[in-house]
Amino acid sequence: MIPGILLPTGNLGAMTAHQVVVQPIAAAAFSAGDLVKFDLAATSSTYTDIATLEDPDNKKNPFNVVIAAAAGSTGPVVEHGGIWGICLESCVAGERVKVCVAGLCTATVTATTTTNPMTAGQTVLIPGAGVLIPAPATAAAASGPGLGLTFTTQATTATVSATVLFNGFAFAVGGA
């Protein structure tokens, strides 16, 4: 067996995405499919304390708390680094929630006909406000890190639940 996101089973068509699920504390109420971000900047002082970074057992450790993903002024998230996840269940603030940080999952995706259509197996998804959005077609448009690859085609403006190959670890810059 080769470690990584994909486990070989004989040929490319039989590859299985390996899902990584964690259970952080939710700093707000979330629904299944929502895009969240680990609170590494400790913006939610009620649930997060940056002073606990060295103590992984502390429930206020930033690696133990998720906050809502926020959008930039032009739509996509303008921050490029961080750890994102997709909620696998609904929750209220203060309780633990199952979050997929890597692998195949069902995510909420918002596509538009003009700037962000989706094509199955071809469209890279970037973070938006609590949802994934297709990356803009032009490099001049503001964009964020590529977090997923969609397996759903959506030609009209809509917010849909889509099967996504997700990778929430982002250390990249995209767009202008």
TORPA-4810 file (N, C-alpha, C, O; in nm, 3 decimals):
<nodes>
NODE_1_0.084_-0.118_0.000_0.000_0.000_0.000_0.089_0.125_0.000_0.188_0.132_0.073_M
NODE_2_0.052_0.222_-0.081_0.124_0.349_-0.088_0.046_0.452_-0.009_-0.073_0.472_-0.037_I
NODE_3_0.108_0.521_0.089_0.033_0.621_0.164_-0.001_0.741_0.078_0.071_0.774_-0.016_P
NODE_4_-0.109_0.806_0.111_-0.150_0.925_0.038_-0.300_0.931_0.024_-0.372_0.854_0.088_G
NODE_5_-0.347_1.023_-0.058_-0.492_1.041_-0.073_-0.556_0.930_-0.154_-0.675_0.903_-0.138_I
NODE_6_-0.479_0.864_-0.241_-0.534_0.756_-0.323_-0.467_0.624_-0.289_-0.345_0.618_-0.271_L
NODE_7_-0.546_0.520_-0.280_-0.495_0.387_-0.253_-0.508_0.303_-0.379_-0.620_0.280_-0.425_L
NODE_8_-0.396_0.254_-0.437_-0.406_0.175_-0.559_-0.469_0.039_-0.534_-0.444_-0.025_-0.432_P
NODE_9_-0.552_-0.005_-0.629_-0.615_-0.137_-0.617_-0.603_-0.216_-0.746_-0.674_-0.315_-0.764_T
NODE_10_-0.515_-0.176_-0.835_-0.494_-0.255_-0.955_-0.489_-0.175_-1.083_-0.405_-0.201_-1.168_G
NODE_11_-0.577_-0.077_-1.098_-0.572_0.009_-1.216_-0.631_0.145_-1.182_-0.694_0.161_-1.078_N
NODE_12_-0.610_0.242_-1.268_-0.652_0.379_-1.240_-0.802_0.390_-1.216_-0.844_0.468_-1.131_L
NODE_13_-0.883_0.315_-1.288_-1.028_0.322_-1.272_-1.077_0.270_-1.138_-1.189_0.301_-1.098_G
NODE_14_-0.995_0.192_-1.069_-1.037_0.134_-0.942_-0.977_0.206_-0.822_-0.983_0.156_-0.710_A
NODE_15_-0.917_0.324_-0.844_-0.858_0.398_-0.732_-0.967_0.448_-0.638_-1.074_0.489_-0.682_M
NODE_16_-0.938_0.445_-0.509_-1.034_0.486_-0.408_-0.979_0.607_-0.333_-0.868_0.602_-0.281_T
NODE_17_-1.057_0.713_-0.326_-1.012_0.830_-0.250_-1.019_0.799_-0.102_-1.120_0.747_-0.053_A
NODE_18_-0.913_0.829_-0.030_-0.905_0.803_0.113_-0.952_0.927_0.187_-0.891_1.033_0.175_H
NODE_19_-1.059_0.916_0.265_-1.116_1.030_0.333_-1.054_1.049_0.471_-1.039_0.953_0.547_Q
NODE_20_-1.018_1.175_0.503_-0.966_1.210_0.634_-1.072_1.294_0.704_-1.106_1.403_0.657_V
NODE_21_-1.124_1.245_0.817_-1.231_1.314_0.891_-1.181_1.345_1.031_-1.122_1.260_1.097_V
NODE_22_-1.206_1.468_1.077_-1.171_1.510_1.213_-1.298_1.564_1.281_-1.400_1.583_1.215_V
NODE_23_-1.290_1.587_1.412_-1.406_1.637_1.487_-1.369_1.759_1.571_-1.354_1.747_1.692_Q
NODE_24_-1.353_1.876_1.508_-1.323_1.998_1.582_-1.449_2.057_1.646_-1.560_2.009_1.623_P
NODE_25_-1.430_2.160_1.726_-1.540_2.234_1.786_-1.585_2.340_1.685_-1.502_2.407_1.624_I
NODE_26_-1.715_2.355_1.668_-1.770_2.455_1.576_-1.787_2.588_1.648_-1.851_2.593_1.754_A
NODE_27_-1.732_2.695_1.593_-1.744_2.828_1.654_-1.876_2.895_1.615_-1.909_3.001_1.666_A
NODE_28_-1.951_2.833_1.523_-2.081_2.885_1.478_-2.165_2.765_1.435_-2.116_2.653_1.429_A
NODE_29_-2.292_2.789_1.405_-2.378_2.682_1.355_-2.346_2.656_1.208_-2.329_2.751_1.131_A
NODE_30_-2.337_2.531_1.169_-2.307_2.493_1.031_-2.405_2.387_0.984_-2.463_2.314_1.064_F
NODE_31_-2.422_2.378_0.852_-2.502_2.274_0.789_-2.410_2.178_0.716_-2.296_2.212_0.685_S
NODE_32_-2.459_2.058_0.690_-2.382_1.961_0.613_-2.350_2.020_0.476_-2.438_2.076_0.410_A
NODE_33_-2.225_2.008_0.434_-2.181_2.061_0.305_-2.117_2.197_0.313_-2.057_2.242_0.215_G
NODE_34_-2.127_2.266_0.428_-2.068_2.399_0.443_-1.916_2.392_0.441_-1.856_2.295_0.488_D
NODE_35_-1.854_2.496_0.387_-1.709_2.511_0.389_-1.670_2.586_0.516_-1.722_2.693_0.544_L
NODE_36_-1.579_2.528_0.593_-1.529_2.590_0.715_-1.377_2.600_0.708_-1.313_2.537_0.624_V
NODE_37_-1.322_2.680_0.798_-1.177_2.697_0.803_-1.131_2.683_0.947_-1.196_2.734_1.038_K
NODE_38_-1.020_2.614_0.969_-0.966_2.603_1.104_-0.919_2.741_1.148_-0.857_2.814_1.070_F
NODE_39_-0.948_2.775_1.272_-0.927_2.911_1.323_-0.781_2.933_1.366_-0.754_2.960_1.483_D
NODE_40_-0.689_2.923_1.271_-0.547_2.935_1.302_-0.509_3.076_1.343_-0.405_3.096_1.407_L
NODE_41_-0.589_3.176_1.308_-0.562_3.314_1.348_-0.632_3.349_1.479_-0.619_3.463_1.525_A
NODE_42_-0.704_3.256_1.539_-0.775_3.276_1.665_-0.870_3.396_1.658_-0.870_3.480_1.748_A
NODE_43_-0.949_3.403_1.553_-1.044_3.513_1.538_-1.167_3.496_1.626_-1.234_3.594_1.659_T
NODE_44_-1.198_3.372_1.664_-1.312_3.346_1.750_-1.262_3.327_1.893_-1.237_3.215_1.936_S
NODE_45_-1.247_3.438_1.967_-1.188_3.430_2.100_-1.272_3.350_2.199_-1.220_3.305_2.301_S
NODE_46_-1.401_3.333_2.171_-1.485_3.251_2.259_-1.439_3.106_2.258_-1.439_3.040_2.362_T
NODE_47_-1.400_3.057_2.141_-1.364_2.915_2.128_-1.215_2.892_2.102_-1.167_2.780_2.119_Y
NODE_48_-1.141_2.996_2.061_-1.002_2.979_2.020_-0.908_3.070_2.098_-0.941_3.185_2.124_T
NODE_49_-0.792_3.016_2.134_-0.689_3.094_2.201_-0.555_3.057_2.138_-0.510_2.943_2.152_D
NODE_50_-0.492_3.152_2.068_-0.366_3.125_1.998_-0.255_3.083_2.095_-0.158_3.020_2.054_I
NODE_51_-0.268_3.118_2.223_-0.168_3.080_2.323_-0.165_2.930_2.346_-0.069_2.879_2.404_A
NODE_52_-0.268_2.857_2.302_-0.274_2.712_2.324_-0.220_2.633_2.205_-0.239_2.511_2.197_T
NODE_53_-0.153_2.701_2.112_-0.104_2.637_1.990_-0.013_2.517_2.018_-0.015_2.419_1.944_L
NODE_54_0.065_2.524_2.125_0.160_2.417_2.160_0.093_2.303_2.236_0.156_2.201_2.263_E
NODE_55_-0.034_2.320_2.272_-0.105_2.220_2.353_-0.218_2.157_2.272_-0.331_2.205_2.277_D
NODE_56_-0.189_2.049_2.197_-0.290_1.990_2.110_-0.410_1.931_2.184_-0.515_1.907_2.123_P
NODE_57_-0.398_1.907_2.315_-0.509_1.852_2.392_-0.606_1.960_2.440_-0.716_1.928_2.485_D
NODE_58_-0.567_2.085_2.430_-0.653_2.195_2.474_-0.764_2.217_2.373_-0.737_2.233_2.254_N
NODE_59_-0.891_2.220_2.418_-1.002_2.235_2.324_-1.002_2.372_2.256_-1.067_2.388_2.153_K
NODE_60_-0.931_2.471_2.312_-0.924_2.603_2.249_-0.805_2.617_2.154_-0.779_2.726_2.103_K
NODE_61_-0.733_2.507_2.131_-0.624_2.508_2.034_-0.681_2.541_1.896_-0.784_2.484_1.859_N
NODE_62_-0.619_2.631_1.818_-0.672_2.668_1.685_-0.692_2.549_1.590_-0.774_2.557_1.499_P
NODE_63_-0.618_2.440_1.612_-0.635_2.321_1.529_-0.757_2.239_1.572_-0.791_2.140_1.508_F
NODE_64_-0.823_2.281_1.680_-0.941_2.212_1.731_-1.070_2.289_1.710_-1.176_2.247_1.756_N
NODE_65_-1.064_2.404_1.639_-1.181_2.490_1.623_-1.197_2.529_1.476_-1.100_2.565_1.410_V
NODE_66_-1.321_2.523_1.425_-1.349_2.569_1.289_-1.443_2.689_1.293_-1.532_2.698_1.377_V
NODE_67_-1.419_2.782_1.198_-1.502_2.902_1.182_-1.558_2.902_1.041_-1.516_2.822_0.957_I
NODE_68_-1.651_2.991_1.014_-1.709_3.001_0.879_-1.605_3.058_0.783_-1.532_3.151_0.818_A
NODE_69_-1.599_3.003_0.663_-1.514_3.058_0.559_-1.576_3.189_0.513_-1.697_3.195_0.489_A
NODE_70_-1.496_3.293_0.500_-1.545_3.425_0.461_-1.504_3.458_0.319_-1.403_3.407_0.271_A
NODE_71_-1.581_3.542_0.253_-1.549_3.583_0.116_-1.478_3.716_0.117_-1.497_3.798_0.207_A
NODE_72_-1.395_3.739_0.016_-1.331_3.868_-0.001_-1.426_3.966_-0.068_-1.541_3.932_-0.096_G
NODE_73_-1.378_4.086_-0.093_-1.464_4.190_-0.150_-1.507_4.160_-0.293_-1.607_4.213_-0.340_S
NODE_74_-1.433_4.075_-0.363_-1.469_4.042_-0.501_-1.530_3.903_-0.515_-1.548_3.855_-0.627_T
NODE_75_-1.561_3.839_-0.404_-1.627_3.709_-0.411_-1.546_3.598_-0.350_-1.583_3.548_-0.243_G
NODE_76_-1.437_3.555_-0.414_-1.358_3.446_-0.356_-1.285_3.491_-0.230_-1.267_3.611_-0.207_P
NODE_77_-1.245_3.395_-0.149_-1.165_3.425_-0.031_-1.031_3.481_-0.078_-0.967_3.423_-0.166_V
NODE_78_-0.988_3.590_-0.019_-0.863_3.652_-0.063_-0.743_3.599_0.013_-0.629_3.622_-0.028_V
NODE_79_-0.765_3.527_0.123_-0.653_3.467_0.194_-0.618_3.335_0.124_-0.706_3.264_0.078_E
NODE_80_-0.489_3.304_0.118_-0.448_3.190_0.037_-0.396_3.072_0.117_-0.390_2.961_0.064_H
NODE_81_-0.360_3.092_0.242_-0.310_2.982_0.322_-0.408_2.944_0.430_-0.487_3.027_0.475_G
NODE_82_-0.405_2.820_0.472_-0.491_2.775_0.580_-0.532_2.631_0.564_-0.488_2.562_0.472_G
NODE_83_-0.616_2.587_0.655_-0.670_2.451_0.649_-0.821_2.463_0.648_-0.881_2.515_0.741_I
NODE_84_-0.883_2.414_0.542_-1.027_2.420_0.525_-1.085_2.280_0.542_-1.012_2.180_0.537_W
NODE_85_-1.216_2.272_0.561_-1.285_2.145_0.570_-1.429_2.158_0.523_-1.482_2.269_0.512_G
NODE_86_-1.490_2.045_0.495_-1.632_2.038_0.458_-1.706_1.969_0.571_-1.671_1.857_0.610_I
NODE_87_-1.810_2.035_0.625_-1.891_1.974_0.732_-1.968_1.855_0.675_-2.030_1.864_0.569_C
NODE_88_-1.963_1.746_0.746_-2.034_1.626_0.704_-2.168_1.613_0.775_-2.246_1.522_0.745_L
NODE_89_-2.195_1.704_0.868_-2.320_1.702_0.944_-2.352_1.843_0.991_-2.264_1.930_0.994_E
NODE_90_-2.476_1.866_1.028_-2.517_1.995_1.083_-2.478_2.002_1.231_-2.467_1.899_1.298_S
NODE_91_-2.456_2.124_1.281_-2.418_2.140_1.421_-2.455_2.280_1.470_-2.489_2.367_1.390_C
NODE_92_-2.447_2.300_1.600_-2.464_2.433_1.659_-2.330_2.475_1.717_-2.240_2.393_1.735_V
NODE_93_-2.317_2.604_1.746_-2.193_2.657_1.801_-2.158_2.588_1.932_-2.245_2.566_2.017_A
NODE_94_-2.032_2.555_1.949_-1.984_2.495_2.073_-1.981_2.345_2.075_-1.922_2.287_2.166_G
NODE_95_-2.042_2.278_1.977_-2.038_2.132_1.977_-1.939_2.083_1.871_-1.902_2.156_1.779_E
NODE_96_-1.899_1.959_1.886_-1.807_1.899_1.788_-1.883_1.865_1.661_-2.002_1.835_1.665_R
NODE_97_-1.812_1.872_1.548_-1.873_1.845_1.418_-1.776_1.762_1.336_-1.655_1.783_1.342_V
NODE_98_-1.828_1.667_1.259_-1.744_1.588_1.169_-1.710_1.672_1.047_-1.799_1.725_0.981_K
NODE_99_-1.580_1.684_1.018_-1.531_1.766_0.909_-1.435_1.685_0.822_-1.343_1.622_0.874_V
NODE_100_-1.458_1.685_0.692_-1.367_1.619_0.597_-1.259_1.719_0.559_-1.290_1.827_0.507_C
NODE_101_-1.132_1.685_0.582_-1.023_1.773_0.541_-0.955_1.723_0.413_-0.878_1.796_0.352_V
NODE_102_-0.984_1.600_0.374_-0.930_1.547_0.249_-1.013_1.426_0.208_-1.058_1.348_0.292_A
NODE_103_-1.032_1.410_0.076_-1.103_1.294_0.023_-1.231_1.330_-0.048_-1.262_1.448_-0.066_G
NODE_104_-1.306_1.229_-0.089_-1.434_1.250_-0.155_-1.541_1.284_-0.052_-1.552_1.217_0.051_L
NODE_105_-1.618_1.389_-0.079_-1.726_1.427_0.011_-1.832_1.505_-0.068_-1.811_1.539_-0.184_C
NODE_106_-1.944_1.531_-0.004_-2.050_1.611_-0.064_-2.040_1.752_-0.008_-2.051_1.772_0.113_T
NODE_107_-2.019_1.850_-0.096_-2.000_1.989_-0.055_-2.104_2.078_-0.121_-2.160_2.044_-0.225_A
NODE_108_-2.129_2.192_-0.059_-2.216_2.292_-0.118_-2.132_2.378_-0.212_-2.031_2.435_-0.171_T
NODE_109_-2.175_2.388_-0.339_-2.100_2.461_-0.441_-2.194_2.560_-0.510_-2.307_2.525_-0.546_V
NODE_110_-2.148_2.683_-0.527_-2.227_2.784_-0.597_-2.160_2.814_-0.730_-2.045_2.858_-0.734_T
NODE_111_-2.232_2.790_-0.839_-2.181_2.815_-0.974_-2.264_2.925_-1.039_-2.382_2.943_-1.007_A
NODE_112_-2.202_2.998_-1.132_-2.275_3.097_-1.211_-2.252_3.070_-1.358_-2.150_3.013_-1.396_T
NODE_113_-2.347_3.110_-1.440_-2.337_3.081_-1.584_-2.228_3.162_-1.652_-2.162_3.112_-1.743_T
NODE_114_-2.207_3.284_-1.610_-2.114_3.372_-1.682_-1.971_3.355_-1.640_-1.884_3.332_-1.725_T
NODE_115_-1.943_3.365_-1.512_-1.803_3.364_-1.469_-1.756_3.231_-1.412_-1.637_3.200_-1.419_T
NODE_116_-1.846_3.153_-1.355_-1.804_3.032_-1.286_-1.891_2.910_-1.317_-1.954_2.858_-1.225_N
NODE_117_-1.897_2.863_-1.440_-1.971_2.739_-1.466_-1.889_2.618_-1.417_-1.768_2.631_-1.395_P
NODE_118_-1.953_2.503_-1.400_-1.882_2.383_-1.354_-1.891_2.274_-1.459_-1.996_2.252_-1.519_M
NODE_119_-1.779_2.205_-1.479_-1.774_2.090_-1.566_-1.717_1.973_-1.487_-1.610_1.985_-1.427_T
NODE_120_-1.787_1.862_-1.486_-1.745_1.746_-1.408_-1.603_1.702_-1.444_-1.569_1.686_-1.561_A
NODE_121_-1.521_1.683_-1.340_-1.385_1.633_-1.358_-1.287_1.735_-1.413_-1.172_1.700_-1.438_G
NODE_122_-1.330_1.860_-1.433_-1.240_1.960_-1.492_-1.232_2.090_-1.412_-1.134_2.163_-1.425_Q
NODE_123_-1.332_2.120_-1.332_-1.339_2.249_-1.265_-1.276_2.244_-1.127_-1.315_2.164_-1.042_T
NODE_124_-1.178_2.331_-1.105_-1.115_2.345_-0.975_-1.201_2.438_-0.890_-1.247_2.541_-0.938_V
NODE_125_-1.221_2.400_-0.765_-1.304_2.479_-0.674_-1.217_2.554_-0.575_-1.117_2.502_-0.525_L
NODE_126_-1.257_2.678_-0.547_-1.186_2.763_-0.452_-1.282_2.805_-0.341_-1.403_2.791_-0.358_I
NODE_127_-1.232_2.856_-0.228_-1.322_2.894_-0.119_-1.401_3.020_-0.147_-1.349_3.117_-0.201_P
NODE_128_-1.529_3.017_-0.109_-1.617_3.133_-0.112_-1.672_3.152_0.029_-1.615_3.100_0.124_G
NODE_129_-1.779_3.225_0.043_-1.839_3.250_0.175_-1.920_3.130_0.220_-2.040_3.121_0.192_A
NODE_130_-1.857_3.038_0.290_-1.925_2.920_0.341_-1.952_2.812_0.239_-2.009_2.708_0.272_G
NODE_131_-1.911_2.835_0.114_-1.930_2.738_0.005_-1.805_2.734_-0.081_-1.719_2.822_-0.073_V
NODE_132_-1.795_2.631_-0.162_-1.692_2.628_-0.265_-1.748_2.695_-0.389_-1.868_2.687_-0.414_L
NODE_133_-1.663_2.760_-0.467_-1.704_2.820_-0.594_-1.603_2.780_-0.701_-1.485_2.761_-0.670_I
NODE_134_-1.647_2.767_-0.826_-1.553_2.738_-0.933_-1.452_2.851_-0.949_-1.488_2.968_-0.937_P
NODE_135_-1.328_2.816_-0.975_-1.224_2.918_-0.996_-1.259_3.001_-1.119_-1.308_2.947_-1.218_A
NODE_136_-1.234_3.132_-1.114_-1.261_3.217_-1.231_-1.181_3.170_-1.352_-1.071_3.115_-1.338_P
NODE_137_-1.236_3.191_-1.469_-1.172_3.145_-1.592_-1.049_3.226_-1.628_-0.961_3.178_-1.699_A
NODE_138_-1.041_3.350_-1.578_-0.926_3.434_-1.613_-0.837_3.454_-1.492_-0.885_3.465_-1.379_T
NODE_139_-0.706_3.460_-1.516_-0.611_3.479_-1.407_-0.622_3.618_-1.346_-0.580_3.639_-1.232_A
NODE_140_-0.677_3.713_-1.421_-0.690_3.850_-1.370_-0.796_3.861_-1.262_-0.792_3.954_-1.180_A
NODE_141_-0.890_3.768_-1.260_-0.995_3.771_-1.157_-0.936_3.724_-1.024_-0.848_3.638_-1.022_A
NODE_142_-0.984_3.781_-0.915_-0.936_3.739_-0.784_-0.972_3.593_-0.760_-1.082_3.550_-0.795_A
NODE_143_-0.880_3.519_-0.703_-0.908_3.379_-0.676_-0.835_3.336_-0.550_-0.757_3.412_-0.493_S
NODE_144_-0.861_3.216_-0.507_-0.798_3.163_-0.389_-0.734_3.030_-0.421_-0.720_2.994_-0.538_G
NODE_145_-0.694_2.955_-0.319_-0.628_2.827_-0.342_-0.726_2.723_-0.395_-0.844_2.723_-0.359_P
NODE_146_-0.678_2.636_-0.480_-0.760_2.527_-0.530_-0.779_2.423_-0.421_-0.683_2.362_-0.375_G
NODE_147_-0.904_2.404_-0.378_-0.932_2.311_-0.269_-1.000_2.183_-0.315_-1.002_2.085_-0.241_L
NODE_148_-1.056_2.184_-0.435_-1.129_2.065_-0.476_-1.146_2.055_-0.625_-1.120_2.150_-0.700_G
NODE_149_-1.189_1.938_-0.667_-1.221_1.909_-0.806_-1.363_1.854_-0.806_-1.393_1.758_-0.736_L
NODE_150_-1.452_1.915_-0.885_-1.591_1.875_-0.884_-1.617_1.758_-0.979_-1.550_1.743_-1.081_T
NODE_151_-1.716_1.676_-0.944_-1.761_1.566_-1.030_-1.904_1.589_-1.074_-1.975_1.496_-1.110_F
NODE_152_-1.946_1.716_-1.070_-2.081_1.757_-1.108_-2.071_1.866_-1.214_-1.986_1.955_-1.204_T
NODE_153_-2.157_1.860_-1.315_-2.166_1.967_-1.415_-2.284_2.055_-1.379_-2.394_2.005_-1.352_T
NODE_154_-2.263_2.186_-1.378_-2.369_2.281_-1.346_-2.354_2.401_-1.439_-2.263_2.483_-1.421_Q
NODE_155_-2.442_2.412_-1.539_-2.432_2.518_-1.639_-2.513_2.641_-1.604_-2.493_2.747_-1.664_A
NODE_156_-2.602_2.629_-1.507_-2.686_2.744_-1.471_-2.643_2.799_-1.335_-2.572_2.733_-1.259_T
NODE_157_-2.686_2.920_-1.305_-2.656_2.980_-1.175_-2.734_2.906_-1.068_-2.857_2.907_-1.069_T
NODE_158_-2.662_2.842_-0.977_-2.729_2.764_-0.872_-2.631_2.728_-0.762_-2.510_2.724_-0.783_A
NODE_159_-2.686_2.702_-0.644_-2.610_2.644_-0.534_-2.656_2.500_-0.523_-2.774_2.473_-0.502_T
NODE_160_-2.561_2.407_-0.537_-2.595_2.265_-0.541_-2.507_2.186_-0.444_-2.402_2.233_-0.402_V
NODE_161_-2.553_2.067_-0.410_-2.469_1.971_-0.339_-2.397_1.890_-0.445_-2.460_1.831_-0.532_S
NODE_162_-2.265_1.888_-0.437_-2.186_1.823_-0.541_-2.082_1.730_-0.479_-2.030_1.757_-0.371_A
NODE_163_-2.054_1.621_-0.548_-1.946_1.533_-0.507_-1.815_1.599_-0.545_-1.795_1.639_-0.660_T
NODE_164_-1.725_1.610_-0.448_-1.600_1.684_-0.466_-1.484_1.601_-0.414_-1.493_1.539_-0.308_V
NODE_165_-1.373_1.599_-0.489_-1.247_1.546_-0.437_-1.181_1.665_-0.369_-1.134_1.757_-0.437_L
NODE_166_-1.177_1.664_-0.236_-1.141_1.781_-0.156_-1.004_1.764_-0.092_-0.969_1.656_-0.046_F
NODE_167_-0.926_1.872_-0.090_-0.799_1.877_-0.019_-0.793_2.011_0.053_-0.767_2.113_-0.010_N
NODE_168_-0.816_2.012_0.183_-0.828_2.136_0.260_-0.698_2.200_0.302_-0.700_2.308_0.362_G
NODE_169_-0.585_2.138_0.274_-0.456_2.197_0.312_-0.408_2.288_0.200_-0.374_2.240_0.092_F
NODE_170_-0.406_2.420_0.224_-0.375_2.515_0.119_-0.257_2.603_0.156_-0.259_2.673_0.257_A
NODE_171_-0.156_2.599_0.073_-0.039_2.684_0.088_-0.001_2.734_-0.051_0.110_2.707_-0.098_F
NODE_172_-0.091_2.805_-0.116_-0.068_2.847_-0.253_-0.132_2.982_-0.278_-0.219_3.026_-0.202_A
NODE_173_-0.090_3.048_-0.384_-0.146_3.176_-0.423_-0.200_3.163_-0.563_-0.136_3.103_-0.649_V
NODE_174_-0.320_3.219_-0.586_-0.379_3.216_-0.720_-0.441_3.348_-0.751_-0.479_3.422_-0.660_G
NODE_175_-0.451_3.380_-0.876_-0.516_3.505_-0.918_-0.428_3.626_-0.899_-0.308_3.615_-0.873_G
NODE_176_-0.490_3.742_-0.911_-0.414_3.868_-0.903_-0.421_3.928_-0.766_-0.363_4.034_-0.742_A
</nodes>
